[in-house]
């Protein structure tokens, strides 16, 4: 017999896991909307050339791709940014700035790891139009506000600038173009590989031993803006000065946004995707060391997908990774979710009245069920306990004659007699 299980790297979401997703989404979505972002969702299946347009043939190692019945080359989206950028680039009716977000699954053919599956969910926030880096500061503030609202108040945003790091690498003797990209990709992996492996990657990029040492020293520069600026005084190219000024503007803007105390500049952060070309940032839970969001500026991406070339900046985080961090902090309890009511019947003769009561409670927005099987009362109560209902309301001939229903709280065992009006009042959310 075949073993019918999900493919490697895939998983089913149980009821409890789906409830966790819903709970976290209920915490973060109002925050995203408070910043003025509106929800969209790009198609899950893209033309393969759309996915390759910016990432090249290397993306074939990381995505699920196939031919459809018409012989067309298609692929599953590996992130939400590419699809959203394609949407925006071809929609001329939207006024700038265009502020949108999505919460949806993505697919990546890579090695499964803690809180990351080959199919995983992302929340994604994107701002198109402003070339001014105030937009970058707002996106960073939004990301920190999202994870705070979810239940991670001690997240720190590490901020860098690919243009700045590239400019300094050039002053160190690294060739612009492909060699710089290879160095940036290697540095992006520095936290995930052994020091010896990083040295090998930098050597494979064609760097001399002295340049490797200086590159590693550059990636160790971190602190507030003034500390970083002092560490870079010997670098004087025009690109270094201009990108450093952008970083200063972002740093200054984070103050009135109320998040600068949760930020640091770290030139070791470069982000791995090649479409980033400005400020980049990652959010880390300080206690766990887990990355919970990442993003940056990508000014050239929309020009690839349409006639509308728009500067852009954005940030995204994995829902599974966020839930993992919340669970490790014990900040995710399903006990605070909606009350669930089970209307039990003492005999079949009162089933009609019990269903009418359940219907009335549902009309008030109260989650209510009644027995779908012909069970005795004891079996109904066992089911309600095992299924995690909050309350049981008992309906029988005696209750209908007196107009008083037994309301039992399952967790405590406390019970009381209530009229229908008192019952509804007790069960309505505060």
C-alpha positions in Angstrom: 0.0 0.0 0.0 1.3 3.5 -0.8 1.9 5.9 2.1 -0.3 8.9 1.4 1.6 11.7 3.1 2.6 15.3 2.0 5.7 15.6 -0.2 9.0 16.4 1.6 9.1 20.0 2.8 5.3 20.3 2.6 2.8 20.0 5.5 -0.9 20.1 6.4 -2.2 22.7 8.7 -4.2 21.2 11.6 -7.1 22.9 13.2 -4.9 24.3 16.0 -2.2 25.5 13.5 -4.9 27.2 11.4 -6.3 28.8 14.5 -2.8 30.1 15.3 -2.5 31.6 11.8 -5.9 33.3 12.2 -5.0 34.6 15.6 -1.6 36.1 14.4 -3.3 37.6 11.3 -6.0 39.2 13.5 -3.1 40.9 15.4 -1.0 42.1 12.5 -3.4 43.0 9.7 -5.0 46.0 11.5 -1.4 47.3 12.1 -0.6 47.0 8.4 -3.8 48.8 7.4 -3.1 51.6 9.9 -0.1 52.5 7.8 -2.4 52.9 4.8 -1.5 49.6 3.0 -4.3 47.8 1.1 -4.5 44.1 0.4 -3.8 42.4 -2.9 -2.7 38.9 -3.9 -0.7 38.1 -7.0 -1.3 34.9 -8.9 0.4 31.8 -7.5 1.4 30.6 -10.9 3.6 32.9 -13.0 5.2 32.5 -16.4 8.7 31.1 -15.8 10.2 34.1 -17.7 8.6 36.4 -15.1 10.4 34.6 -12.3 13.7 34.5 -14.3 13.5 38.1 -15.5 15.4 39.5 -12.5 16.9 36.4 -10.9 18.2 34.7 -14.0 18.6 31.0 -14.7 19.9 30.5 -11.1 16.3 30.7 -9.9 15.6 27.4 -11.6 17.4 25.7 -8.7 15.0 27.3 -6.2 11.5 27.2 -7.7 8.9 24.7 -8.7 8.5 24.9 -12.5 6.7 22.8 -15.1 5.1 22.8 -18.5 1.3 23.1 -18.7 -0.9 21.2 -21.1 -0.3 23.9 -23.7 3.5 23.5 -23.5 3.9 26.8 -21.7 6.8 27.1 -19.1 5.2 28.1 -15.8 6.4 28.3 -12.2 5.1 28.7 -8.6 5.9 32.1 -7.1 8.9 32.0 -4.8 8.0 35.3 -3.1 5.3 37.9 -3.2 7.4 40.9 -4.3 7.9 39.8 -7.9 4.2 39.3 -8.5 3.2 42.5 -6.8 5.8 44.5 -8.8 4.4 43.0 -12.0 0.9 43.9 -11.0 1.8 47.5 -10.2 4.0 48.0 -13.3 1.0 47.2 -15.5 -1.7 49.1 -13.6 -1.7 52.7 -14.8 -4.8 53.6 -12.8 -3.2 53.7 -9.3 -2.0 57.0 -8.0 1.4 57.2 -6.3 2.5 56.3 -3.7 1.1 52.8 -4.2 1.0 51.1 -0.8 -0.1 47.4 -0.9 0.3 44.2 1.1 -0.4 40.5 0.8 -0.6 37.5 3.1 -0.2 34.3 1.1 1.8 31.1 0.5 5.0 30.9 -1.6 7.0 27.9 -2.8 10.7 27.4 -2.7 12.6 24.3 -3.6 15.2 24.6 -0.8 16.2 22.6 2.2 13.4 22.6 4.9 14.5 24.2 8.2 13.0 25.3 11.5 9.9 27.4 10.8 10.5 27.3 7.0 8.9 24.7 4.7 9.0 24.4 0.9 5.5 25.9 1.0 5.3 28.6 3.6 3.2 31.7 4.2 4.5 35.2 4.0 3.2 38.6 5.1 4.5 41.2 2.6 4.3 45.0 2.6 5.3 47.1 -0.5 5.5 50.8 -1.3 5.9 52.0 -4.9 6.6 55.5 -6.2 8.7 57.4 -3.7 12.4 57.6 -4.5 12.8 59.4 -1.1 14.1 57.1 1.6 11.4 58.3 4.0 9.5 55.4 2.5 12.2 53.0 3.7 12.0 54.4 7.2 8.2 53.9 7.2 8.4 50.3 6.0 10.9 49.5 8.7 8.6 51.1 11.3 5.7 49.2 9.9 7.6 45.9 10.1 8.6 46.5 13.7 5.0 47.5 14.6 3.8 44.2 13.0 6.0 41.9 15.0 5.4 44.0 18.2 1.6 43.6 17.7 2.1 39.9 17.1 3.8 39.6 20.5 7.5 40.1 19.9 8.4 43.5 21.6 12.1 42.8 21.7 12.8 42.6 17.9 15.6 44.7 16.6 15.9 45.9 13.0 19.4 45.7 11.5 19.7 48.3 8.7 22.3 48.5 5.9 22.6 49.8 2.4 23.7 47.7 -0.6 24.8 50.7 -2.5 27.0 51.8 0.4 28.5 48.4 0.8 29.1 48.1 -2.9 30.8 51.5 -3.0 33.1 50.6 -0.2 33.9 47.2 -1.8 34.9 49.1 -5.0 37.2 51.3 -2.9 38.7 48.1 -1.5 39.5 46.8 -5.0 36.4 44.6 -5.7 35.3 44.9 -9.3 31.8 46.3 -9.9 29.2 44.0 -11.5 29.4 40.2 -11.2 32.3 40.1 -8.7 30.5 42.5 -6.3 27.3 40.5 -6.6 29.2 37.3 -5.7 30.8 38.9 -2.7 27.4 40.2 -1.5 25.8 36.8 -1.9 28.7 35.3 0.1 28.3 37.9 2.9 24.5 37.2 3.0 25.3 33.6 3.9 27.8 34.5 6.6 25.3 33.8 9.5 24.4 30.4 8.1 27.8 28.9 7.2 31.1 28.2 8.9 33.8 30.9 8.8 36.0 28.7 6.7 33.1 28.2 4.1 32.7 32.0 3.9 36.4 32.4 3.3 36.2 29.9 0.5 33.3 31.7 -1.1 35.1 35.0 -1.0 38.2 33.4 -2.5 36.0 31.8 -5.2 34.8 35.3 -6.0 38.4 36.2 -7.0 39.3 38.3 -3.9 42.9 38.5 -2.8 43.7 37.6 0.8 44.1 41.2 1.9 40.9 42.2 0.3 39.1 39.3 2.0 40.3 40.5 5.4 39.1 44.1 4.7 35.8 42.8 3.4 35.2 40.8 6.5 36.2 43.8 8.6 33.6 45.9 6.7 30.9 43.4 7.5 31.6 43.7 11.2 30.9 47.5 11.3 27.7 48.2 13.3 26.2 50.6 15.8 24.2 53.8 15.6 24.7 56.1 12.7 27.4 58.3 14.2 29.5 55.2 15.1 29.2 53.8 11.6 30.0 57.1 10.0 33.2 57.4 12.1 34.2 53.9 11.1 33.9 54.8 7.4 35.7 58.2 7.4 38.6 56.9 5.2 36.2 56.0 2.4 35.5 59.1 0.2 34.0 58.2 -3.1 31.0 60.1 -4.3 28.8 57.0 -4.1 30.0 56.3 -0.6 29.0 59.8 0.5 25.6 59.8 -1.2 24.5 56.4 0.1 25.8 57.3 3.5 23.6 60.4 3.4 20.6 58.2 2.5 21.3 56.0 5.5 21.5 59.2 7.7 18.1 60.3 6.4 16.6 56.9 7.3 18.2 56.9 10.7 16.8 60.4 11.5 13.3 59.5 10.3 13.1 56.5 12.5 13.1 58.8 15.6 9.7 60.4 15.1 8.4 57.1 13.9 9.0 55.8 17.4 11.2 52.9 16.5 14.9 54.1 16.5 15.6 52.5 19.9 14.8 49.2 18.2 17.2 49.8 15.3 20.9 49.5 14.7 23.0 49.9 11.6 24.9 46.7 10.6 26.9 46.6 7.4 27.0 42.8 7.6 23.3 42.8 6.4 23.2 42.8 2.6 20.3 40.5 1.6 20.7 37.8 -0.9 18.3 38.7 -3.7 20.0 40.7 -6.5 17.1 43.0 -7.1 17.9 45.0 -3.9 19.8 48.2 -4.8 19.4 50.5 -1.8 18.7 50.3 1.9 18.2 46.7 3.2 17.1 45.5 6.6 16.4 42.5 8.7 14.5 42.0 11.9 15.8 39.7 14.6 14.2 38.5 17.8 16.9 39.4 20.3 16.3 36.6 22.8 16.1 33.8 20.2 18.3 35.2 17.4 15.6 34.3 14.9 15.2 36.4 11.7 11.5 37.4 11.6 11.5 39.8 8.7 13.6 41.2 5.9 13.4 43.7 3.1 14.9 46.6 1.2 14.7 49.0 -1.7 14.5 47.7 -5.3 14.2 50.6 -7.7 14.7 48.7 -11.0 12.3 45.8 -10.7 9.0 47.3 -12.0 10.8 48.5 -15.2 11.4 44.9 -16.1 7.7 43.9 -16.0 6.0 46.9 -17.6 6.2 50.4 -19.0 5.8 51.9 -15.6 9.2 52.2 -13.9 8.6 53.0 -10.2 11.1 53.2 -7.3 10.0 50.8 -4.6 10.8 49.4 -1.1 9.2 46.6 0.9 9.5 44.1 3.6 8.3 40.5 4.2 8.2 37.9 7.0 7.4 34.2 7.3 4.2 33.4 9.2 5.5 30.1 10.3 8.7 31.7 11.6 6.8 34.3 13.4 4.5 31.7 15.0 7.6 29.7 16.0 9.1 32.7 17.8 5.8 33.5 19.5 5.5 29.9 20.8 9.0 29.9 22.1 8.2 33.1 24.1 4.8 31.6 25.2 3.1 34.6 23.5 0.6 32.6 21.5 -2.4 31.2 23.5 -5.5 29.9 21.7 -7.3 30.4 25.0 -8.0 34.0 24.0 -9.8 33.1 20.8 -13.6 33.2 20.2 -15.9 31.5 22.7 -17.4 28.3 21.3 -20.9 27.2 22.5 -22.4 23.7 22.4 -26.2 23.5 22.7 -26.9 20.0 24.2 -30.4 18.3 24.2 -31.7 16.1 26.9 -34.1 14.3 24.5 -34.9 14.3 20.8 -38.3 16.0 21.4 -36.6 19.3 22.1 -34.1 19.2 19.1 -36.1 21.7 17.1 -36.1 24.3 19.9 -32.3 23.6 20.5 -31.6 24.3 16.8 -33.6 27.5 16.9 -31.6 28.6 20.0 -28.3 27.8 18.2 -29.5 29.7 15.1 -30.4 32.8 17.3 -27.0 32.7 19.0 -25.2 32.4 15.6 -27.2 35.4 14.4 -25.6 37.4 17.3 -22.1 36.4 16.1 -21.6 33.6 18.7 -19.9 30.5 17.4 -22.5 27.7 18.2 -23.0 24.0 17.4 -25.6 21.5 18.3 -25.5 17.6 18.2 -25.6 16.2 14.7 -25.8 12.7 16.1 -28.5 11.1 18.2 -26.3 10.9 21.3 -27.5 10.7 24.9 -26.7 13.8 27.0 -23.6 12.3 28.6 -22.0 11.5 25.2 -22.8 15.1 24.1 -21.0 16.5 27.1 -18.0 14.2 26.6 -17.8 15.5 23.0 -18.0 19.1 24.1 -15.2 18.6 26.6 -13.0 16.7 24.1 -13.5 19.3 21.4 -12.6 22.3 23.5 -15.9 24.1 23.7 -16.1 27.0 26.1 -19.7 26.5 27.3 -22.5 24.0 27.1 -26.1 25.2 27.1 -28.5 22.4 28.1 -32.0 22.4 26.5 -34.7 20.1 27.8 -38.4 20.0 28.4 -37.9 21.4 31.9 -35.7 24.3 30.6 -38.3 25.2 27.9 -41.2 25.2 30.5 -39.3 27.4 33.0 -37.6 29.6 30.4 -34.3 29.0 32.3 -31.4 27.3 30.6 -28.4 25.6 32.3 -25.1 27.3 31.2 -22.0 25.3 32.1 -18.4 26.6 31.7 -16.5 23.5 30.8 -13.0 24.7 32.1 -14.1 25.5 35.6 -17.2 23.3 35.9 -19.3 26.3 37.1 -22.9 26.3 36.0 -25.9 28.6 36.4 -29.5 29.1 35.3 -30.1 31.9 32.8 -33.0 33.2 30.8 -32.5 33.5 27.1 -31.8 37.2 27.3 -29.3 36.6 30.2 -27.7 33.7 28.2 -27.1 35.9 25.1 -25.7 38.7 27.3 -23.3 36.3 29.0 -22.1 34.8 25.7 -21.6 37.9 23.6 -18.0 39.1 23.3 -17.1 42.0 25.6 
